[in-house]
Amino acid sequence: MSIQESIQEFNNRLTGSNCQLIAVSKTHPVALIREAYAAGQRAFGENKVQEMMEKQPSLPEDIQWHMIGHLQTNKVKYIAPFVHLIQSVDSFKLLQEINKQALKYDRVLDCLLQFYIAEEETKYGLSLEEAQQMLRSPEFKALQNVRICGVMGVATNTDSDEELQKEFRLLKRIFDTLHQEFFKDADYFKEISMGMSSDYQLAIAEGSTMVRVGSAIFGQRNYPSPSNQ
């Protein structure tokens, strides 16, 4: 199946679900992103700052770049001028740096708070308690150049639908709690980014508004082979 056909199929499946397709283009070349763009796709997810920076100048300006990987504070300045949404905010320190860099470009940067929902220690993310503490703080309220638009989570890499469902439901509960407590009147607080190529249908059933799909669109990732092999 071509990239164009894959995107059309995904958009058909998402029709009526209030869920947006984020095409995860990490490790894939600009030529394939152009193919997806020609098929009407505008939102693309990258997980490395360097890669996003290299691709962005040679692609159309109306592409919406989503940072979906772990973001180090010292790298924020490189994507602040053009990034559309930072999905992976996992600390207040990072949020403060995003605010600082957004101010330099007279932008208000949209962000999602990333929560730790998986049964894997390698994943990043806040706990609900950490997020509540942060959102209550006067330091957070002083930030004028960031806008929290919702939540994001990376589920466990498992074949167990039961486990995935449990984790997706946890993230939805976190979203509902934060919405009720801090964002009741904020119409922009509406995103729940969860679900990938293998489990997006389960995620949509549990309330996802953004699915991050890579291999099901672009095929297997193009990881460079280690030079010592």
ZIRA-V228343 format. One record per helix or strand. SS is the DSSP state (alpha for helix, beta for strand). FROM is the first residue (numbers start at 0). TO is the last residue. If there is no record, write none. Layout:
SS/FROM/TO  SS/FROM/TO
This chain:
alpha/2/13  beta/19/23  alpha/29/37  beta/42/45  alpha/48/55  beta/63/66  alpha/72/78  beta/84/88  alpha/91/103  beta/108/114  beta/125/125  alpha/127/135  alpha/137/140  beta/145/152  alpha/160/181  beta/190/192  alpha/199/204  beta/209/212  alpha/214/217
